[in-house]
């Protein structure tokens, strides 16, 4: 399985990423091994989707990073504020 996930960072930013193993991916982020979120810890997993194909997961990640889709995702999971 491949996962697209959304993390809520300590500064209330959302981080959207993808990985093959959600547990390992979130552990690496929590321990500061991912540069993009290192200064934004602690982070909390707030949303994820599972895909059988890496291609579909990467397409979905790219789509969620677009402004309109990110705003819709924030509304869906109940996070308010700037996108």
KAZI-V111301 format. One record per helix or strand of 3 or more residues. SS is the DSSP state (@ for helix, = for strand). FROM is the first residue (numbers start at 1). TO is the last residue. If there is no record, write none. Layout:
ss,from,to
SS,FROM,TO
SS,FROM,TO
//
This chain:
ss,from,to
=,2,8
=,14,19
@,22,30
@,35,40
=,44,51
@,54,64
@,67,77
//
